[in-house]
Amino acid sequence: MLKIIEEFLKNKNFDIRKTHNSRFFDQKVQPDVLSAVCESILYCLDDKKNSFTVNDIRYCDYSNELVTEIFNKPEIKKASNEYDKFFSQPLKMMGYAGLLQERKKGRENFYIVLEKDMIEYISLRDRNAYYFLTIYLEKVLKDSGIWKYFNNFFIKQTQSSLEELRKNYVNFVIQNTSINKGLEPIRILNPMLNILSFKYKKKGTIKGKIGDINYNDLLYNRPNWRDIKKDKTLTRVEFNKIFFDQGVDNNKSYEYSITKAKRFVKSIHAVSEIHRFSNYPATQAHHIFLASEYPELADIPENIIAITPNQHFYRAHPDNKTSVLDKSYQIICLISKLDSIEIDYYDNTQYYDKNKFIDINKYCIRAKL
């Protein structure tokens, strides 16, 4: 898919010196927000409707549920001003990127979907949004002739080189766009820089200082269950009790991330990953290590395999007892998932992370496989 993104963006010219558009990116365009807004576009729009406004998206019931239960924000109708940037900034960016067509009628901006397949890809998970942003942002910066400032920071990696990047970027934005103050470009620069820093495994900026960037630093809605560490002195039962006592089992964000991971895996594999050369439709997303026993693995695609209903309810779970696993079939699932990850690695599609799969396989000892 990365090659498809590159091919889609290749012939576009994003030179800010020509467009003078300052909204090619913004501070609310974090991967999880962009992915959620793409979801809202797909779920809220009537196929018969040719164009839409930001209000068509943000006042949709699906969007309201998404922001209140997943992003832990107040209801849209009760705090509409809080959502201006949440929805409008990603839409503006998507318009600049060519995913949407943006037109102004009076005081309102109207949008038309141009690239539905790409929007669907981004909607599947925040990682997909992240991949799109890394390729898109680098293209914008190179087209605009300022990639050299970012590259210099990636090479030198000092506080002074960070300050130099800020100075050069602010000057460029003020000279080439309608923005005329230095604070706003900095607010836009920080999340953009961190996305690219994480891509190249370089230091980024944390609270104005140079620092190490984790993937969760790129997200608007940082998942708190990722912070739960397993004490080696705890049993699996004790760990699970702590995990769920912290409210994770009632956490809509956690459930949402699992649903999204399952949907993502099924979108990749139309046929079963077991007997992959057959034509058996894969309609089930099965946890190789049970979510009830290993909740920290439940939303990781490398722990989810696309299989048929018979494989799921009769082979993986004998007699349709979903709380029970057939260990011999669990091993088959692991081997089949390894095949999928190897294919992904050699094709460089980056659907999966082989290091995460390696980490997951460490659970084989605990599961006595």
N, C-alpha and C positions, 0 to 999 in steps of 0.2 A: 504493500500500500504506500510506502514511503516514496517509491519510484513514481507512483501515480500522482502523489502530491507534488513532487518535483516537476513532473511533466505538466501538470495543471498550471503551475506558477511560472514555468520557464519563459513563456513568451509574453508575460505581463511586465509592464514597466511601472514600478512603484516609486520612482524618483520623486522625493518630497520637494526637491528644488523646482520641479515642473508642476506638481499638483498643488503645492502649498497647503496640503491637508495635514493638520496636526493630529487627526483622529484615526490614524492608521493602527494605533494601539492606545490603550489607556489602562489606568491602574486597576480597574475592576475586571479586566480581561484575563482573569486567572483560569487555568485549565478546567477546573471543576465548574466555574461559573459559565464559561463558554460552552462546555458540554451540556449543562443544564438548560441554557437558553436555546441551544439547538434542539434539545428534547422538546421544549415548549413550542417551538416553531412547528415541529412535526405533529405534535399532539393537539395543538390548539387551532390550527388552520383548516378551514374547509377547502377541500381540493378544488372546489368550483370558484373559490375566491382568488382573483388575480393578484391583488396587492393587499398589504396589511400595514398597520402602524404599530408603534411600540405598545400602545394601549390595548390593541387586539391580543397581544401576547401576555402582557403583565396582568391583565384583569381576567384572564382565562382561569377556570377552576383548577386545571392541572397545574398551572404555574403557581397558584396560590398554595396548593398542597405541597408543592416542591419547596417553596421558600420557607413555609412555616414549619414543616415537619422535617425537612432535610437540612436546611440552612439555619434553622432555629431563629427565624426572624418573625416580626409581628405580621398579622394578616395584611395583605396588600391594600385592601380598601380602607383600613384603619390608619395606615402609615404610607400612603402612596408616594410621598416625597422621597422616602428612603430608597425607593426602587427605581428612581429615574436613571441613575448610573448603572445599577445592577443589570437592567435590560438594554438601555440605550447604548451604552459603550460597546458591548459585544456586537450589537447590530451594526453600529458604525464601522467597527473593524471588519466585519464580514462584508459590508458594502465595499470597503476599500480593497479587500482581498479578492473580490469578484465572486463570492459565494451568493451574494444578494445584489440586486440592482436597487440603488437608492435614488429616489426622486423627491423633490420638494414641491408640495402643493399648498400654497399659502404659508401658514406657520408650521405645518406638519410635514414630517418625513414619511414617505411611503416606500415600502420595500416589496420586491418581487423575488421569489426563490429562483436562482439560476442554476445552482449545482446541488440538487437534492441528494444525490448519492454521497457527496462529500459531507453534507450536513448530517446525514444519517451516520456516517462513519464517526464523525466527531461526537455525536450524541451518545454513542455506545459506551464510552468511558472517558474519564478525564485524561488518561494517558494518550488517547488518540488526539484529544485537543492539544495536549502538550506537544506531540509529534508534529502536528500541523503548525503550531506556533513557532517551533524551532526553525522549521524550513522557511516559513513565511517571513519571520522577523529578519533572519539573516539575508534573505533576498531583498527586503526593503532597504536594509542598511547598506548593502552592496550597491544596489541601484542608485542610492542617494549619495554614494561616495564617502560614507562615514564609517564603514566597517573597519577601516584602519585604526580608528580610535579605540574600538572595542578589542581588536586584535592586539593592540599594544598593551592594554590592560591584562589580557589573558597571558601575555608573555612575561610581563614584569611582576604582576601580582603584588603590588605594594599599596599602602594607603595613599602615597603621593601620586601613583599612576591612576588610582581611583578618582582622586580629586581632578587630575588632568582630564580624564574621560568626562567627568561631570561638566567641567568648564567648556570643553569643546562641544559637547552635546547641547548644552544650554545655548551657547552662541549660535550653533547651527539652527536650532529650532526658532529662536527669536528672529534670525535673519531671513528664514524661509517660510514662516507660517504666521498666522495672526496672533499667536501667543507672544506677549511682550514682557512677561515677568519670569524670573528664574525659578520660582518655587514649583510651578506646575510641571515644567519639563523634568524636574528631578523626581516628582511623584510618578511620572510615567516611566522614567529611565529605570528606577529601582526594580520593579517586577520584570521588566523586559531583560535587563542585565542578568537577573538571577535565573531566568529560563535558559538563557544562552550559556551561562556559567555552569549550570547543572548538565547541560548537553555535553559540554567539553570537559567536564570533571575539573572545573576551575573554581577558585574562590569567587564569591559574589559580594553582596553588601547586606549587612544586617544592622539595622538601626544606625545607618550612616557610616559604619565601620566595615572594613574588609573582613570577611568571615566565610566559613564553610557553609555550603548550601545543601540541604536535604530536600528530597522531593516534596515532603509535606510543607516546606517553606514556600512552595510555589502556589499552594492552594488557599482559597478563601475560607473553606470549611475544613479545617484540619481535624482528621479523625482521632478522637481521644483514645480509642481502644488500641491504637498503634503504640501508645506510650506504656502499655502494660507489659512489664517484663516478668518472665518466669524465673522466680527464685529457684535455684537448683535444689534447695532443701524441700521444696513443695512437691507434693504428689500431684498427679494430673487432676484428681478430683478436687484437691484444695485450690489449685490454680483456677479451675473452671468456676469454682464458687466465688473467688475474688473477682474474676472477669465479669460474671453475671451480676454479682452484688453491686457492682459499680453502675448498674443500669443498662449495660450493653444489650441485654436481651430485649429491653423495651426501647432501645435507641433506634428511631426510625432511620437515622442516617446509616446505621450499621446494616439494617435490613435492606435499605435501598442499595447499598454498595454490593450486597450479595446478589440481589436481583439483577443489577447492572452487569456484574461479572458473568452470571449465567447467560444473560442475553448476548453478551459479547462473544462468549465461547460458541454458542449456537449460531451466531452470525458468520463465524469462520468456517464451521464444519457442517455442511449440508447433509453429509452422510456420516454414519457412525465412525468414530475414531478407532473402534475395534473392528477388524475386517474392513479397513478403509477403502479397499478396492471393490467392495460390493456396492450395491445401490440401496442399502438399507437406510431409510431416512432417520436422521438424528433429531428427535423431537424432545429428548430429555437431557438435562444438564445434571450430572451426578458428581457429588463430592467424593473424591477418592478416599480422603480421610474425613470422617463424619463431622459435620458442622457442630453437632451436639457435644462431641468429645474434643474437637480441636477448633474452637470458635475463631481463633486467631488466623486460621487458614481458610475460613469460609468464603471470603470475598477475593481470593487469589485465583486468577484464571488457570495458573499452573496446577492447581489442585482440583480443577473441574474438567470433566471429560464429557463430550457429547456422544450419547449412545441412543439406542432404540428403546422403546418401552419394554420389550421382552428382556433385553439385556439389563435394564434398570431394575425391573420389579421381580424378575425371576432368577437372574444370575447374580447381579450385584447384591440384591437384598432377597435372600431365599424366602419363598412363600409370601412375598410382598410385605415383609416386616422391615420397614424402613429404618428401624433402630438397630438392625443387625446387618453385618457385612460378611460376605463370603470371602475369607482371606485369600484363597487361591485366586478368586476372580479379581480381588483387589490388586494382586500382583500383575495380573493381565492388564488391568487398567493403567497401572504405573508404566508398564512397558509400552503400551500403546500411546500413552501421553508423551513418553520419551521420543517416540517416532515423530509425533506432531511437532515437538520442540526442535528436534534435529532438522526436520524439513524447513521449519521457520528460520532456523539459524542459517542454513545454507542458502536459502532464498533471500535472506536479509529483509524479511517483511516486518520483523520486530513486533509481532503479535505477542510473543512470549519473552520472558526473561529466564535464560537458562540457569542463572545463578539462584533465582528463586526456586526453580525446580530442584536444584541440588540441595538447597536448604530444606525443602519439603521432604526430600528423601531421607533426611536425618531422622524423621519421625518413624521410619520403618523399624528402628530398634525399639522404640517405645511401644509400637503397635505389635511387636513380636512377629514381624513378617519374615 
